[in-house]
Amino acid sequence: MNEASTDRPPARSRSWVKWVALGCGGLVVLGALAAAAILFVVLGAVKQSDVYREAVDRARSHPDVVTALGEPVEPGWFVSGSVNVSGPSGEASLAIPLEGPAGEGTLYVEATKEAGTWRYQTLEVAVEGGGPRIDLLGTVLASEETAAPGPAASGEVADAPAPAVAPGPARIDRIVFGLGEGEALETADRFPAGVPRIYAGVEFSGLDADDEVAHRWYRDGEKVSEQVLVVGDVAAGEAVPPTGWLNLHMDYEEGFPPGEYRVDVWLNGRRVQRGTFRVE
């Protein structure tokens, strides 16, 4: 009579099964590592894009966002969406997590790049917990055709067309950087080493003659310049326009050295804008 065997399978069979299991597990680990590496590269590329950096800088310096989230406001690690650029054209659709000591939120960005300039259709922050979204565009869309301020001496007030809506309280809506003198300024975020002067143009609305504007320049995190001006002194006795560009600048006698630069703009003792550029 045949009896069922209760003996263990041969050692060779057990060894074969073990190596197959280890091989499958190794492939899974390698696949996960490859996916993580691809994700890291993609997110790094998005975070290095000029549209991402400008959007985050504007959110971090917006007074309503600072009030809602606390200071400092920092972007989270995981960004969803995409940035596609082809030469001077492109488009971006991003959802960027933000966090601060007082709360969290999400920065939503919808923008198109035309002739080398990003134009925002949506730039707003949704604060976690509800409430109306914070619109970071302000009056920018109403005067989008004046995106490039004319270069001038530090503190010169340049006129801008009246916006489609009446200006509200004193505010500085955005900051751009560029070179040039006497002509329309082409904005950029990278400059060659050795240039003697770089302009920081800020768009304002609702400023009065007694408002104070300070601009502080940093290189690689170290402050290298600070200037304070009174709007009435800059206007030199003329009426301050309801909207316009305030063109600030910084000079290096021997030319700007390479580095990562940041400019903080303060209005009446409160930081209202921050911008960054690189000298290579």
ABEGO torsion letter per residue (X at the ends): XBBBBABBBBAAAAAAAAAAAAAAAAAAAAAAAAAAAAAAAAAAAAAABAAAAAAAAAAAABAAAAAAAEOBBBBBABBBEBBBBBEABEBBBBBBBBBBAAEBBBBBBBBBBBGGBBBBABBBBBBBGEEBBBBAAEAAAAAAAAABBBBBBBGBBBBBBBBABBBBBBBBABBBBBBEBGBBBBBBABBBBGBABBBBBBBBBGBBAABBBBBBBBBGGBBABBBBBBAAAAAGGBBBBABEBBBBBBBBAAEBBBEBBBBBBBBGGBBABBBBBBBX
